[in-house]
Amino acid sequence: MSAQSFKNLFLACALLGASAHAAYPDKPIRLVVPWAAGGSTDAVARAVAQRMTETMGQSVVVDNRTGASGQIGTDAVAKSQPDGYTIGIVELPHAIAPAVFSKLPYDFLRDFAPVSMLGTSPLMLFVSASHYKTGDIKGFLKNGRISTAPLPIANSGNGSISHLSGELLANATDLKINAIPYRGSAPALTDVASGLVAGHFSTLASGSSLLGAGKISALMVTGSSRFAGLPDVPTAAEAGIPGMQFNQWWALVAPATTPIEIVQRLNKEVVSALTYPATRERLTSLGIELKGSTPEALRGFMRSEVEHWGDVVRKAGIRPE
């Protein structure tokens, strides 16, 4: 092949690739949520997916792929074709996992192309309303200390933020707890409401339905300030519990080698969705503060979160599984 023929072939391939990216998307997009339907991550995913469907001209379909503390769904995203048709939500537990699990099927910082931050929310400690009134964290701790058996505290899986929250609470208050893993906050809170477990840490988005129905109570919030809609719920700091000032967060990612043009298109669509009034109203009512970002800013944030929570896990004395 002559030099000119090779050059022509190269240009043709480049133009073909550019044309393919320009046509994106030309079929439905799958948005993988690694937790059960009904939780806060699912709520964020469905609100954003609905608006992206309206603006992108193709359906963005939420796919709940649960199991192995979120690893099954997340691994499915990491190993998908990097063509923009499989994307996924990652969150705070993904930054905790490298310090909690000795072996993961993916590398959180290497195997994903960051797209955009989505939002943040503090966690609340939810308990059965038939046992405690809203804000009665002192009563909960008092009863927990005199209990002859460890308190069964539900979590969303080993390595989840709800799991770590329970361990941090136990360390800070001398409580003895029995950590019980579930496939997500929705099933965990169902058992909290029925009294099968003593409590569960999750976002207001996960607990709003049962809270509104009067079946669960909120005892404390992990953020730096109280919720305006729940003024009787103290912060962890106000309750005298140190080291529990943090927020859950959510972000959108794609497989690592997804073309930059597709990542930029997804970023544009997501950031736009987060500013759409109906999306904002839907999620802010659940206590979620929406926050878009550039892919570069998200990459730096993910790296800093892995470092921070690695230190927290080590100081808490949690050994990798």
C-alpha positions in Angstrom: 0.0 0.0 0.0 1.3 3.4 -1.0 1.8 6.2 1.6 -1.1 8.1 0.0 -3.4 5.1 0.1 -2.6 4.5 3.7 -3.2 8.2 4.5 -6.6 8.0 2.7 -7.5 4.9 4.6 -6.6 6.5 7.9 -8.7 9.6 7.1 -11.6 7.4 6.1 -11.5 5.5 9.4 -11.2 8.8 11.4 -14.3 10.2 9.6 -16.2 7.0 10.1 -15.4 7.1 13.9 -16.4 10.8 14.1 -19.6 10.1 12.2 -20.5 7.2 14.6 -19.9 9.5 17.6 -22.0 12.2 16.0 -24.9 9.8 15.7 -24.8 8.8 19.4 -27.1 7.7 20.7 -29.0 5.7 18.1 -30.4 3.0 20.5 -31.4 2.8 24.2 -28.8 3.4 27.0 -28.6 1.2 30.0 -28.0 2.9 33.4 -26.9 0.3 35.9 -27.8 0.8 39.6 -25.9 -1.7 41.8 -28.5 -1.7 44.5 -32.2 -2.7 44.9 -35.0 -0.6 43.6 -36.6 1.7 46.1 -33.5 3.1 47.7 -31.9 6.6 47.3 -29.5 5.5 44.5 -32.4 4.2 42.5 -34.4 7.4 43.1 -31.4 9.5 41.8 -30.9 7.2 38.8 -34.6 7.2 37.8 -35.0 11.0 38.1 -31.9 11.7 36.0 -32.7 8.9 33.5 -36.2 10.3 32.9 -34.9 13.7 31.9 -32.1 12.3 29.8 -34.6 10.2 27.9 -36.5 13.4 27.1 -33.5 15.3 25.9 -31.4 12.5 24.2 -34.1 11.1 21.9 -33.4 7.5 23.2 -34.6 5.7 26.3 -32.3 5.6 29.3 -33.3 2.4 31.0 -32.5 1.8 34.7 -31.1 -1.7 35.3 -31.0 -2.7 39.0 -28.1 -5.3 39.2 -27.8 -6.2 42.9 -25.5 -8.5 44.8 -22.1 -8.7 46.5 -22.3 -5.3 48.2 -22.8 -3.5 44.8 -19.9 -5.3 43.1 -22.0 -7.3 40.6 -23.6 -4.3 39.0 -20.5 -2.1 39.1 -18.4 -4.9 37.6 -20.9 -5.2 34.8 -20.4 -1.5 33.9 -16.6 -1.8 34.1 -16.6 -4.8 31.7 -19.2 -3.4 29.2 -18.3 -2.2 25.7 -17.0 1.4 26.0 -19.5 2.8 23.5 -21.7 4.9 25.8 -24.6 2.5 25.8 -23.9 1.1 29.3 -23.3 3.6 32.1 -23.5 3.3 35.8 -23.9 5.1 39.1 -21.1 4.9 41.7 -21.3 6.4 45.2 -19.5 6.7 48.5 -19.5 2.9 49.2 -17.3 2.5 46.1 -14.7 4.7 47.6 -14.8 2.7 50.8 -14.7 -0.7 49.2 -10.9 -0.8 48.3 -10.1 -0.5 52.1 -12.8 -3.1 53.1 -12.4 -5.8 50.5 -9.0 -7.4 49.9 -10.0 -8.2 46.3 -12.4 -6.5 44.0 -13.3 -7.5 40.4 -12.6 -4.0 39.2 -10.3 -1.0 40.1 -12.5 1.9 41.1 -10.0 4.6 40.0 -8.7 2.8 36.8 -11.7 1.0 35.2 -14.2 3.9 34.9 -14.4 7.1 32.9 -15.9 9.8 35.2 -18.8 11.6 33.7 -20.3 13.9 36.3 -21.1 14.3 40.0 -24.9 13.9 40.6 -25.6 15.0 44.2 -25.0 14.5 47.9 -27.1 13.8 51.0 -26.4 13.1 54.7 -27.5 9.9 56.3 -30.0 9.4 59.1 -30.3 6.7 61.7 -33.8 5.2 61.2 -35.5 3.0 63.8 -39.0 1.6 64.4 -41.5 4.3 65.3 -43.2 2.0 67.7 -39.9 1.9 69.8 -38.6 5.5 69.5 -39.8 9.0 68.8 -38.1 11.2 66.3 -34.8 12.6 67.7 -34.6 10.2 70.7 -31.0 9.3 70.0 -30.2 9.4 73.8 -32.9 6.8 74.5 -31.6 4.6 71.7 -28.0 4.7 73.0 -29.1 4.2 76.6 -31.2 1.1 75.8 -28.4 -0.2 73.5 -25.8 0.0 76.3 -27.9 -2.0 78.8 -29.0 -4.6 76.2 -27.7 -8.1 77.0 -27.3 -8.9 73.3 -25.6 -6.8 70.5 -28.0 -4.5 68.7 -28.9 -5.9 65.2 -28.1 -3.0 62.8 -29.0 -3.5 59.2 -26.8 -2.3 56.4 -26.8 -2.3 52.6 -24.0 -4.8 52.4 -20.5 -5.2 53.7 -18.4 -2.1 52.8 -21.5 0.1 52.3 -21.7 3.5 54.0 -24.5 2.2 56.2 -22.2 -0.6 57.3 -19.4 1.8 58.1 -21.8 4.2 59.8 -22.9 1.4 62.2 -19.3 0.6 63.0 -18.4 4.3 63.6 -21.4 4.6 65.9 -20.4 1.5 67.9 -16.8 2.7 68.3 -17.9 6.2 69.3 -20.5 5.2 71.9 -19.3 1.8 73.2 -22.4 0.1 71.7 -22.2 -3.6 70.8 -23.8 -4.2 67.4 -24.5 -7.1 65.1 -24.1 -5.9 61.5 -26.7 -7.5 59.2 -26.2 -7.1 55.5 -29.1 -6.6 53.1 -29.3 -6.0 49.3 -30.1 -2.4 49.8 -31.8 0.2 52.0 -35.4 -0.6 50.9 -35.5 -4.2 52.3 -33.4 -3.1 55.3 -35.9 -0.4 56.2 -38.8 -2.7 55.8 -37.4 -4.9 58.6 -36.6 -1.8 60.7 -40.3 -0.8 60.5 -41.4 -4.2 61.6 -38.9 -4.4 64.4 -36.9 -7.3 63.1 -33.7 -5.1 63.3 -32.9 -2.2 65.6 -31.9 0.4 63.1 -30.4 1.3 59.7 -28.4 4.3 58.4 -29.7 5.6 55.1 -30.7 8.8 53.3 -34.0 10.5 53.6 -34.7 9.5 50.0 -34.7 5.9 51.1 -36.7 6.4 54.2 -39.2 9.1 53.2 -42.1 6.7 52.4 -41.9 4.8 55.7 -41.2 7.9 57.6 -44.2 9.7 56.1 -46.3 6.7 57.0 -45.3 6.9 60.6 -43.6 3.5 60.6 -40.0 4.6 61.2 -38.4 7.4 63.2 -35.2 9.4 62.4 -32.9 9.7 65.4 -29.9 11.7 64.1 -28.4 13.0 60.9 -24.7 12.6 59.9 -24.5 16.0 58.1 -23.2 19.3 59.6 -26.7 20.8 60.0 -30.2 19.7 60.6 -32.8 19.1 57.9 -35.2 22.0 57.6 -38.1 19.6 57.2 -37.1 17.5 60.3 -36.0 20.1 62.8 -36.3 17.7 65.8 -33.6 15.4 64.4 -30.1 16.4 65.9 -26.9 16.1 64.1 -24.4 13.5 65.3 -22.2 16.3 66.6 -25.1 17.7 68.6 -25.8 14.2 70.0 -22.1 14.1 71.2 -21.1 11.5 68.6 -17.7 12.4 67.0 -16.4 11.4 63.6 -19.8 11.1 61.9 -20.0 14.3 59.8 -20.2 13.1 56.3 -22.5 12.8 53.3 -23.5 10.1 50.9 -22.8 11.1 47.3 -23.6 9.8 43.8 -21.8 10.1 40.5 -22.2 8.9 36.9 -19.4 6.9 35.2 -18.8 4.9 32.0 -16.3 2.2 31.1 -12.8 3.4 31.2 -12.0 3.7 27.5 -15.3 5.3 26.4 -14.4 7.9 23.7 -14.1 11.5 25.1 -16.7 12.8 22.7 -19.3 10.4 24.2 -18.2 11.3 27.8 -18.6 15.0 27.0 -22.1 14.4 25.5 -23.2 12.4 28.6 -21.7 15.1 30.8 -23.6 17.8 29.0 -26.9 15.9 29.3 -26.5 15.0 32.9 -25.5 18.5 34.0 -28.5 19.8 32.1 -30.8 17.3 33.7 -29.7 18.3 37.2 -30.8 21.9 36.5 -34.2 20.9 35.1 -36.9 22.2 37.5 -38.9 18.9 37.7 -35.8 16.9 38.4 -34.6 19.3 41.1 -38.0 19.4 42.8 -38.2 15.6 42.8 -34.8 15.1 44.4 -34.4 18.1 46.6 -37.7 17.1 48.3 -35.9 13.9 49.3 -33.0 15.8 51.0 -30.6 15.5 48.0 -28.5 18.4 47.0 -27.8 18.2 43.3 -24.3 18.9 42.1 -23.0 18.5 38.6 -19.3 18.6 37.7 -16.8 18.2 35.0 -15.3 14.7 34.4 -11.9 16.0 35.5 -13.3 17.4 38.8 -15.1 14.1 39.5 -11.9 12.1 38.9 -10.0 14.2 41.5 -12.9 13.8 43.9 -13.1 10.0 43.5 -9.3 9.8 44.2 -9.5 12.0 47.3 -12.5 10.0 48.7 -10.6 6.7 48.3 -7.7 8.1 50.3 -9.9 9.7 53.0 -12.1 6.6 53.6 -9.1 4.3 53.5 -7.8 6.3 56.6 -11.2 6.2 58.3 -11.5 2.4 57.8 -8.1 1.8 59.2 -8.6 4.0 62.2 -11.9 2.3 62.9 -10.1 -1.1 63.0 -12.1 -2.7 60.2 -10.1 -5.4 58.6 -10.4 -6.1 54.9 -12.4 -9.3 54.0 
